[in-house]
C-alpha cells in the first residue's frame, strides 16, 4: 500500500491539442521532485467545472485543487458544503506569507497586477491564475499602407476613419473589419470606458444582484458597432461566436482589421507570414470621448479546497506554485500564446530572446501594463451565471445588426432576461458566505 499523499487536481481542459497531456506530464515531473506525493490530474471541460465540483461536494469527493474559468469565479466563491462552510479558501491566506512551500518558490507576489486585481475578491487573493488572455486589435499593415494610413488606430474614432480609408482605396476589400459577436468584446468595451453591468461595483464590493445593459457606456459601444455594420465597414457572418470565420477573412486579406483574443497571436502571425503581409498586434481600441480606464483579463485560475490536512494542503499549494514557475509560464506562453502570468516568466522569455524573434507577443503584456498605469487595474465583473448572461448580449447585438432593432429597446430586454438568470442563480445559493 502506497504511503504517498494524494492530491486530487481537477484542471480545466481548454480543448487545445495535447493540452491535457502537458498537464499530466507536469504532474509526473512534480512527483519525481516530491516522491512523497501523488498528483491525480483529472481534466474537466472548462464550462463544466462548476457543476463537477458541486457534484463532488455533494458526494464527498471535493478535489484539493479545482481550476475555474474566470467568468465562473462567483461559482467558486459561492460553493458551500452541507454545513454552509465555503468549499474554497483564500490562496493568499493558505500560503500565509511563506516564500516557498516544499522547496517550490511562491509566486503570488510576482503576479501581474491586472491578474491580482482579477482574482482578488472581497479583499483577498482567492485563487492562483494559470492561463491569461486579453483582447487585441490585429492589423494588416500592408493593406493599411496601401490605403494611405500610416499608423495603427488607437481609438474607436481612429479605427472608424481607417476602415473608411481602406474600403475606399482602389484595391481595398469590400469590408474593413470583423470580430466575433461574443460576450468578450462587450467586457472590454465596458472596461476601457469604466462602465459596469451590475450593481455593487460590478459585484466587486458585494454580490451582484441587478443587471443593467442600458448604461451610456454600453450604448456607446453598441451604437459604434452598429454604425460600422450599417455603413458596410464591419463584416458580420450572422453567426454568434464566429471566431474562426473572422480569422479566415483576416488571413485571406479580405479584412484589414480583426479584433480577437490574444490567444490567436501565434496562429495569426503564421497566417500573415504565409500570406505575405505585415502584421501588427496592438491594444484594444478605446473610446476617445471617455478617459481610458484599462482592459480586463480572461483565463483560468486554481482554487484551493478549505479544510485540508496540512500535508495535503502544502502538497497542493506546492504543485500550484510549480505550475506557475518561470519555466512553465514561459512554455505555456510559447505553446498557446498565453500571457506570462508572472514577472519572472516574462523576464525569462526576454532573456531567451523570444520577444525579439516574436515581437507580436508583446502586445498583450503591454496592454495589461497600460491598464496598470491608469491606477485602475481592470478587474472584470463578478456576476453569477455570467457565462450564460453574456450570451444574451451577443443575441441582442445580433438583432441590432441583422434586424436593425432599436439598441436601447433590445438591450433593455436583454437586461430583463439576464436578471432572470441572475435571480435564479442567487435563489439557488441562499447560503453563500458573500450574501
C-alpha positions in Angstrom: 0.0 0.0 0.0 1.4 3.4 -1.0 2.2 5.9 1.7 2.2 8.8 -0.7 -0.2 11.7 -0.1 -2.7 12.0 -2.8 -3.6 15.5 -4.2 -6.7 15.5 -6.4 -6.3 18.2 -9.0 -9.2 18.9 -11.4 -7.8 21.0 -14.1 -9.7 22.9 -16.8 -9.5 21.2 -20.2 -9.4 24.0 -22.7 -9.5 21.5 -25.6 -6.3 22.6 -27.4 -4.4 19.8 -29.0 -2.3 17.8 -26.4 -3.3 20.4 -23.8 -4.0 17.9 -21.0 -1.0 15.8 -22.0 1.2 18.6 -20.9 -0.6 18.9 -17.5 -0.3 15.2 -16.9 3.4 15.4 -17.7 3.8 18.3 -15.2 2.2 16.2 -12.5 4.7 13.4 -13.1 7.6 15.8 -13.1 6.4 17.2 -9.7 6.1 13.7 -8.3 9.7 13.0 -9.3 10.8 16.0 -7.3 8.4 15.2 -4.5 8.1 11.4 -4.3 6.0 11.6 -1.2 3.1 12.9 -3.3 0.8 11.6 -6.0 -0.9 14.2 -8.1 -4.1 12.8 -9.6 -5.0 15.1 -12.5 -8.5 15.0 -13.9 -9.3 17.0 -17.0 -12.7 18.7 -16.8 -14.1 20.7 -19.8 -13.8 24.3 -18.6 -17.5 25.1 -18.8 -18.4 22.0 -16.8 -16.1 22.7 -13.8 -18.7 24.4 -11.5 -21.2 21.5 -12.0 -18.4 18.9 -11.5 -17.3 20.5 -8.2 -20.8 20.9 -6.9 -21.4 17.2 -7.5 -18.1 16.4 -5.8 -19.1 18.4 -2.8 -22.4 16.5 -2.5 -20.7 13.2 -2.9 -17.8 13.9 -0.6 -15.2 13.9 -3.4 -14.2 17.5 -3.5 -10.8 17.9 -5.1 -7.9 19.7 -3.4 -7.4 21.9 -6.4 -10.0 23.0 -8.9 -9.4 25.2 -11.9 -12.2 27.6 -12.8 -12.7 29.8 -15.9 -12.7 33.4 -14.9 -16.4 34.1 -15.6 -17.2 31.3 -13.1 -15.4 32.9 -10.2 -18.7 33.6 -8.4 -19.5 29.9 -8.6 -16.2 29.1 -6.7 -16.9 31.9 -4.2 -20.5 30.7 -3.5 -19.8 27.0 -3.3 -20.5 25.7 0.2 -20.6 22.3 1.9 -23.6 20.7 3.7 -22.7 22.8 6.8 -22.7 26.1 4.9 -18.9 26.4 5.1 -17.1 27.7 2.0 -15.6 24.9 -0.1 -12.5 27.0 -1.1 -10.1 29.1 1.0 -8.1 32.1 0.0 -4.9 31.0 -1.6 -3.0 34.0 -0.1 -4.3 33.1 3.4 -3.2 29.4 2.9 0.2 30.5 1.8 0.5 32.6 4.9 3.4 34.8 3.8 5.7 31.9 3.1 8.4 32.4 0.4 8.5 28.8 -0.6 6.5 25.6 0.0 8.2 22.2 -0.1 11.0 24.0 -1.9 8.8 25.5 -4.6 9.0 29.3 -4.8 5.8 31.1 -4.0 4.7 33.2 -7.0 1.9 35.3 -5.5 3.8 38.5 -5.1 5.2 38.2 -8.7 1.8 38.0 -10.4 1.0 40.8 -12.9 -1.1 43.5 -11.2 -4.0 43.1 -13.6 -4.2 39.4 -12.7 -4.0 40.1 -9.0 -6.9 42.5 -9.4 -9.0 40.0 -11.4 -8.7 37.3 -8.8 -8.7 39.4 -5.6 -12.3 39.2 -4.3 -13.5 40.8 -1.1 -10.0 41.8 0.0 -8.2 38.5 -0.6 -6.3 36.9 -3.5 -8.7 33.9 -3.8 -7.0 31.8 -6.5 -3.8 31.5 -8.5 -4.1 32.4 -12.2 -2.5 30.0 -14.6 -3.9 30.9 -18.1 -4.3 34.5 -19.0 -5.5 36.2 -22.2 -6.8 39.6 -23.2 -8.4 41.0 -26.4 -6.3 42.8 -29.1 -6.6 44.6 -32.4 -4.9 42.7 -35.3 -4.0 44.9 -38.3 -2.9 44.1 -41.9 -0.3 46.8 -42.1 0.3 46.2 -45.8 -3.4 46.9 -46.5 -3.3 49.9 -44.2 -0.3 51.5 -46.0 -1.9 50.8 -49.4 -4.9 52.9 -48.2 -2.6 55.7 -47.1 -3.0 55.1 -43.4 0.4 55.5 -41.7 -0.4 54.5 -38.1 -2.4 51.7 -36.5 -5.6 53.1 -34.9 -5.7 53.5 -31.2 -9.3 54.7 -30.6 -12.7 53.8 -31.9 -12.8 57.0 -33.8 -9.4 56.5 -35.5 -10.4 52.9 -36.3 -13.6 54.0 -38.0 -11.7 56.6 -40.1 -9.1 54.0 -41.1 -11.8 51.5 -42.1 -13.3 54.1 -44.4 -9.9 54.8 -46.0 -9.3 51.0 -46.5 -12.7 50.4 -48.2 -12.4 53.5 -50.4 -8.8 52.6 -51.6 -8.5 51.4 -55.2 -7.7 47.8 -54.3 -9.5 47.8 -51.0 -11.7 45.0 -49.7 -15.5 45.2 -49.6 -15.4 45.4 -45.8 -12.6 46.5 -43.5 -13.1 44.9 -40.1 -14.6 42.0 -38.3 -14.7 40.3 -34.9 -16.8 37.6 -33.3 -20.1 38.5 -31.8 -19.4 37.2 -28.4 -19.5 38.4 -24.8 -15.8 39.2 -24.5 -15.7 42.3 -26.7 -18.5 43.7 -24.6 -16.4 43.2 -21.5 -13.5 45.1 -23.0 -15.7 47.9 -24.4 -17.1 48.5 -21.0 -13.8 48.3 -19.2 -12.0 50.9 -21.4 -14.8 53.3 -20.6 -15.0 52.4 -16.9 -18.6 51.1 -17.4 -20.3 48.5 -15.3 -23.1 45.9 -16.0 -24.0 45.2 -12.4 -24.5 46.8 -9.0 -22.2 46.7 -6.0 -19.3 47.8 -8.1 -19.8 45.1 -10.7 -20.0 42.6 -8.0 -16.6 43.6 -6.5 -18.0 45.3 -3.4 -20.7 42.8 -2.7 -22.7 40.2 -4.5 -24.1 41.5 -7.8 -27.9 41.5 -7.6 -29.0 43.6 -10.5 -28.0 43.8 -14.2 -28.2 46.8 -16.5 -27.1 46.7 -20.1 -28.5 50.1 -20.9 -25.7 52.3 -19.5 -24.3 55.1 -21.6 -21.1 53.1 -21.9 -22.9 50.1 -23.3 -25.0 52.2 -25.7 -21.8 54.0 -26.9 -20.2 50.6 -27.8 -23.3 49.1 -29.4 -24.1 52.3 -31.4 -20.5 52.5 -32.7 -20.5 48.8 -33.7 -24.0 49.2 -35.3 -22.8 52.2 -37.4 -19.8 50.3 -38.7 -22.1 47.5 -39.9 -24.8 49.8 -41.4 -22.1 51.6 -43.3 -20.6 48.5 -44.8 -17.4 48.6 -42.8 -17.9 45.7 -40.4 -18.5 42.2 -41.9 -20.9 40.0 -39.9 -21.4 36.4 -40.8 -24.7 36.3 -38.9 -23.3 33.5 -36.6 -22.8 34.1 -32.9 -19.3 33.4 -31.7 -17.9 33.1 -35.2 -14.2 33.2 -34.1 -12.9 31.0 -36.9 -14.9 32.8 -39.6 -13.4 36.2 -38.8 -9.9 34.6 -38.6 -10.3 33.2 -42.1 -11.4 36.5 -43.5 -8.4 38.2 -42.0 -6.0 35.5 -43.0 -7.3 35.7 -46.6 -6.8 39.5 -46.6 -10.5 40.2 -47.0 -10.3 42.4 -43.9 -7.7 44.9 -42.8 -8.6 44.6 -39.1 -9.7 41.9 -36.8 -10.3 42.1 -33.0 -9.8 38.8 -31.1 -8.2 37.0 -28.2 -4.5 37.3 -27.6 -4.6 33.5 -27.7 -4.8 33.9 -31.5 -1.5 35.7 -31.9 0.6 32.6 -32.8 -1.7 31.3 -35.5 -2.4 34.8 -36.9 1.4 35.5 -37.2 1.8 32.2 -39.0 -1.1 33.1 -41.4 0.4 36.5 -42.1 3.8 35.1 -42.9 2.3 32.5 -45.2 0.1 35.1 -47.0 3.0 37.6 -47.2 1.5 40.6 -45.3 2.9 42.7 -42.5 1.0 42.1 -39.2 0.6 44.4 -36.2 -0.9 43.5 -32.9 -1.9 46.3 -30.6 -4.2 47.0 -27.7 -7.9 47.0 -27.9 -9.0 50.5 -29.1 -10.7 52.8 -26.6 -13.4 55.4 -26.9 -11.7 58.8 -27.4 -14.8 60.5 -25.8 -14.1 58.8 -22.5 -10.8 58.6 -20.4 -9.1 55.3 -20.8 -9.8 53.0 -17.8 -7.9 49.8 -18.8 -8.8 46.4 -20.0 -9.9 43.1 -18.4 -8.1 39.8 -18.5 -9.6 36.4 -19.1 -8.3 32.9 -18.4 -8.4 30.3 -15.6 -7.2 30.1 -12.0 -6.5 27.4 -9.4 -8.7 27.3 -6.3 -7.6 25.5 -3.1 -10.1 23.5 -1.0 -10.6 24.5 2.6 -10.2 22.1 5.5 -7.4 20.0 4.0 -4.9 18.4 6.4 -1.5 20.2 6.5 0.3 17.7 4.4 -2.3 17.6 1.6 -2.7 21.4 1.7 1.0 22.0 1.3 1.4 19.5 -1.4 -1.5 21.2 -3.3 0.0 24.6 -2.8 3.4 23.5 -3.9 2.0 21.9 -7.1 0.2 25.2 -7.8 3.4 27.2 -7.5 5.2 24.6 -9.6 2.7 25.0 -12.4 3.4 28.8 -12.3 7.2 28.7 -12.1 9.1 30.7 -14.7 9.9 27.8 -16.9 6.4 26.5 -17.1 4.9 30.0 -17.6 7.3 30.5 -20.5 6.4 27.2 -22.0 2.7 27.9 -21.7 3.2 31.2 -23.5 5.2 29.6 -26.3 2.7 26.8 -26.8 -0.6 28.7 -26.6 0.2 32.5 -26.8 -1.0 32.8 -23.2 0.2 35.9 -21.4 3.0 35.2 -18.9 1.3 35.4 -15.5 4.4 36.4 -13.5 7.2 38.9 -13.9 9.7 36.1 -13.7 8.1 34.2 -16.5 8.1 37.3 -18.7 11.7 38.0 -17.8 12.8 34.5 -18.7 11.2 34.9 -22.2 13.0 38.2 -22.5 16.3 36.6 -21.6 15.7 33.8 -24.1 15.2 36.4 -26.9 11.7 35.1 -27.5 10.2 38.6 -27.9 13.0 39.7 -30.2 12.0 36.9 -32.6 8.3 37.1 -31.9 7.5 40.8 -31.2 3.8 40.5 -31.8 3.6 38.6 -28.5 4.5 41.7 -26.6 1.2 43.4 -27.2 -1.0 41.6 -24.6 1.6 42.2 -21.9 1.9 45.8 -22.8 -1.9 46.2 -22.8 -2.1 44.9 -19.3 0.8 47.2 -18.3 -1.1 50.2 -19.7 -4.1 49.1 -17.7 -2.0 49.1 -14.5 -0.6 52.5 -15.4 -4.0 54.0 -15.2 -4.1 53.1 -11.5 -7.2 51.1 -12.1 -6.2 47.5 -12.9 -9.0 46.1 -15.0 -10.8 43.7 -12.8 -13.8 42.2 -14.6 -17.3 41.8 -13.3 -18.2 39.2 -10.7 -21.7 38.2 -11.7 -23.4 34.9 -11.1 -24.1 32.8 -14.2 -22.0 35.4 -16.2 -21.1 32.8 -18.8 -24.7 32.5 -19.9 -25.6 36.1 -19.2 -23.0 37.4 -21.7 -24.6 35.2 -24.4 -27.7 37.3 -24.0 -25.7 40.4 -25.0 -24.5 38.6 -28.2 -28.0 37.6 -29.1 -29.2 41.2 -28.6 -26.4 42.5 -30.8 -27.3 40.0 -33.4 -30.8 41.5 -33.5 -29.4 45.1 -33.6 -27.2 44.2 -36.6 -29.4 41.9 -38.6 -32.9 43.1 -37.8 -32.0 46.7 -37.2 -33.9 46.9 -33.9 -33.6 49.9 -31.6 -30.5 49.3 -29.4 -32.0 50.7 -26.2 -35.1 48.7 -26.5 -33.2 45.5 -27.3 -30.7 46.0 -24.6 -33.4 46.6 -22.1 -35.0 43.3 -23.0 -31.6 41.6 -22.7 -31.2 43.1 -19.2 -34.5 41.7 -18.2 -33.6 38.2 -19.4 -30.2 38.5 -17.7 -31.9 39.5 -14.5 -34.0 36.3 -14.6 -30.8 34.2 -14.9 -29.1 36.1 -12.1 -32.1 35.9 -9.8 -32.2 32.1 -10.4 -28.5 31.8 -9.6 -28.9 33.7 -6.3 -32.0 31.8 -5.3 -30.2 28.5 -5.7 -27.4 29.7 -3.4 -29.0 31.1 -0.3 -26.2 30.0 1.9 -23.4 31.8 0.1 -20.9 33.3 2.6 -21.0 36.5 0.5 -24.7 37.0 0.6 
